């Protein structure tokens, strides 16, 4: 039986405020690693914006779920009732299944999250560096990364925008083909604008304007992104003629872009289109802008329709992802169970060899030197021939019996234990 426990604090068990407080940076994982290793044979700490999970194989007596949760809390200096959140627990191969599901993004708050696979890999690398990850979790993480890649390439679990900001960028790509060389403008410098800017940056746009009522906030966003030019909101009309894409997300009851402003910006552009995406609530853009030639205007309702359609598509892929998880989990289980074969064979050989040697010693005074050598050779040959078939069958029988059941039966039939000879598998 795999003695692995996972304790998970995630978007189902805790709100974002609590998840932020329990988040571990790489440096904080380093600081707590010695405490974890003191009670763990192997361990892995995965921490992202939406989950903190500790996977642990105990070094001695099994740790309780609550003690592992307390260990996570203490690493963040929470004691007593300072922070109390619910958590999920997984045991044995269910813990491995959970890790595989996490790597696919099918367990994420944002279904099909494309970043989670990289975060799992980073956690694994940190665990290896700190000497936390051993044979079993090393193999589990390697398979988890494989599962994540298979889910991404063999299913559509990560396809399509499922956030309004990315839906805006995806819509722009559909209209322009690609965004390389285009100029974009963000109206607003809040969270939505920041997310849109991060989604635009990899698209190789040439220029990015960030217009905001508070210029300092626009400058801070530009500095954080390492791309763009901050402009005051009243300079918007001057820059608009240069722009291909506008994404607006500011508060207020008045239109930021009126039909007259947009019509003036379109003069001299010939047929070069302008895409305006209005994410503001209330709307930032006069609906009459749609009547201006070569202008495409989309509001948050149309983006939400795109997001919902993509979410429905991703949900439809969950059964396919689960099949991949199950397939790879079965392979992992076979690998883990095979770890028992070697030690069991050694225990059996050691036990039979001890019986053989003890019998020779007991009858040694009845034999001369030559007889002893002959008996040694004959009895060793007999033992090898007797053991050959059962040991071969232990590894290779294909009658539907699980390997772990065959190993248990072998141990039971021959009374094998650590005391009977050999050494118990460290991973058991």
C-alpha positions, 0 to 999 in steps of 0.5 A: 500500500502506498503510504502517501498523504496529500493535504490541499487548501484550494479554491473549493476550501478557502476564499482568495484572502485565505489562499493568499495568506497560505501561499508559499514562495520558493524562498519560503519553501526553502525555509520550511523544508527542514521541518517537513523533512524531519517527519517525511521520507519524501515530500512535495509542496505545491503552492500557487495563487489558487492552491497550497498542497503538501504531499508527504510520505512519513518517515515513521508513524503516519502523520494525521491530516490535521498535523500536516495542515498545522505544519503548513500553517506554522510555516507561515507563522499562523498559530491557534485560531489566527487562520482556520480554513477547510482543506481536502485530503487524499490518501495513497494512489488517490493522492497521485491521481489528484496530482495528475489532475492538478497538472492537467488544469482540470482541477483549477479555478480557471478550468484548463489553466495553462500555467499550472503545469509550469507551476507543478514543474517548478515545485518539483524542481524546488523539491529535488533541489532541497532533497525533499523528493525521493524515488516515488514522488520523483516518478509521480511528478515525472508522470504528472508532467507527462499527463499535463502535456498529454491533456494539452496536446490530446484534448482541448482542455486548455483551448479558447479564452476563459477570461474576459481580458484574454477573450478580448485579445483572442477576438482581436487575433480573429479579426486581424489574423495576428497582432504582430506589428499592431498598435494597441491602446488600453483605456484604464490601468486597473486589474482588467487592463493589466490582464489584457496588457499581459495577454497582449505582450506575447503577441508582438504588438509594436506599440502600446498606449495606456491612457488613464485619468491618473497618469501615475497609475498608468506609468506604474502599469507601463513600468511593471509590464516593461512595455508601453507609453503612459498618456493622460486621458485627455490625450486619447484623441491625439493618439487614437488615429495611430491605434488598431486595437482599443480595450477600454475598462474604466468606471464612470457614467459618461462615454469615454469614446463618443461617435464624434471622437472615433469618426475624427480618428478614422479620417485619413486611415482609408480602410484600415480597421479599428477594433474597439472592445468595451469591457467597462460597466457601465459601457465606456463607448457610445454604441453609435460608434458601430455606425462609423465605417471600418470600426468594429465595436464589441462590448462585455456581453459579446465577450462573455458569450465567447468565454461561456462557449469556451468554458462549455467546450473545456468542460466537455473535454473533462472525460477525455482528460480523466481517461488520460489520468486513469491510463497514466495512473494505472501505469504508475500503480504497476510501477509502484507495485513492481518495487515490491518484487525485488525485495520479496525475491531477495527475502525468499532467496535469503530465507531458503539459502539460510535453510540450506546453509544451516542444514549443511552445517548441521550435517557437516560432521557426517561429511569429509571435505570433498563431500561438503563441496559436492553437497554445496554444489548440489544443494545450491543447484537444487535451490536455484531450480526449485525457485526459478519457476515460482520467481519467474511466475511472480513477475510474469503471470498474466492471469489477471491477478495483480502483482501486489496480490501475488507478492502478498501471497508469496510472502504469506506462503513462505512467511516472509518478513524483514526478520526472515531475511532480506530488507523490506522495501524502503518505499513500502 
